[in-house]
Amino acid sequence: MAKKKPYIRLRPRLDAAGEGYPFEMRGLLALGRPKEDTNYTEWADRLRDFVPQLLQMTLDDDLNTRPEKDRAVWAPLHALSILAELAPEAAAEPLLQVLEWDDDWSMEPLGRYYARAGEAAARSLEQYVIDINRAEMARGRAIAALAAVAETNANQRDGIIAFLTRYLEEGSSDTLEEEYVITSAVLALVDLRAVESLPAIERAFEEDRVETFMVSLGDVKKGLGLAAEETEAEPTELGLTLSLKCLTCGRDREYSLPRAFLDLSAFQSGGPGTIGRALYTPDPVICAHCGAVDQFELGKTGNLAIMAMISGALSGQPNATPNLKMTSIPVGPWGWLPPREALARYRAEIAAHPDNTGLRLDYADGLLMLDEVDAALEEYEKVLLVNPAEGEALLAIAEIKVARGELSGALGVWERIEREFDRLQFKDTDRAQLRRSAAAAIAGLRAGRAPDAEAWARPEENATPGTFTTPDNSQYGKVGRNERCPCGSGKKYKQCHGRK
């Protein structure tokens, strides 16, 4: 019979990091995630004589970079919370390193530390704020810590408000980084209800040094308990307010746009990151900061607003995009480009290849999709000068004339289509069906009845000649965007039922 091996009881393995700290502190390595009932006051009483070691643990790279499942990763936060209880003045300078951490957990105890550590500690924060060699996010956290000091210490409040106000008044370098710090100072003054700082804040807004997507002047006045003035312009019927980011200076600002279009081709052809540049505004957008014209993409909140509109439209919400027109610019052989750049590329290619009617038709289609009707009509007419047999251009001209109420002009175009039908060129078209549509359009126009916006649908077999029906586009299934609409209008699907 084999002998049993003796049972040996092993003690729990200690974290190797504990060997670098006094025995009294090793329990912090096993505390794990902070809890509401953790009594840091008791810990502070026990570790009052270990301030250098607590500071060492707070800044310990090994502990701070461990995975979250490792209980020891929370030890630096516990050490910082104990330092916040003890508030030793000597820790003020070393703890400035914590401002560089992208760690929300540390900001609350760090603010408590500086709030208790005395005036010298607050001066350390002020020097940190004005140091332009520091990262802007860290300087913003230093301002938040200063606000915590002012809220806790009435004797320091006026001095800190004066420092932040002076920082606004004296100005700073014209950079995005400084703009973030200025905005952090404005938010801190609002939190402190510093009404006396309003003139300096207003000047910062006037000089366009505040990130307005984070806070507006109206928000500031409300936060200070003042009645906000009505500064917003009356919205226009098609007005749309969006956050746009200037591609020249990088500023993100809100703009009121009388008209706006979103090029949905970006979803299929643009690739990652292109949705932000898919917005088109016929009216020029001038950067409020640097004056650049039409050099923008959707800003931070602009992207969110657009995606919310698209989501609402896809889910069937009524009026989900009342002030934004969804469109689809023809994608050239060079691939997707932002609408303004795409139109410029078409113009350049047409200048190099003036006899290429395919380029001209796509360019004209793009203009029409952006409601640039006059320019589109001119381009369709140029197509006919190059190739009088281009039926696509004739169909588009007929559509434009009907939309404008020029029924006699539309009738003349349709009569030309019927008269020259055999020699006209149409792309991806059922010619027999198109001939029937032409006859229906002519009959209706001669009777003085304009086709509706869906254009010239194929008449039902038993319908009265010259009347028009609008079939439900759900019956057509998947139709290529450059194919003829199955309704029989003769138009491309993307310009007929496909627009819905």
CORKAHU-V970198 format. One record per helix or strand. SS is the DSSP state (h for helix, s for strand). FROM is the first residue (numbers start at 0). TO is the last residue. If there is no record, write none. Layout:
# CORKAHU-V970198
ss: {SS/SS}
from: {FROM/FROM}
to: {TO/TO}
This chain:
# CORKAHU-V970198
ss: {h/h/h/h/h/h/h/h/h/h/h/h/h/h/s/s/s/h/h/s/s/s/s/h/s/h/h/h/s/h/h/h/s/h/h/s/s/h/h}
from: {15/22/39/50/60/70/90/103/118/135/153/175/194/216/239/251/260/264/274/278/285/292/295/299/324/338/356/372/389/390/406/420/424/430/472/483/491/492/496}
to: {19/29/45/57/63/85/99/115/128/151/169/190/205/222/245/256/262/269/276/279/285/292/297/313/326/351/368/385/389/402/418/422/424/445/475/483/491/494/498}
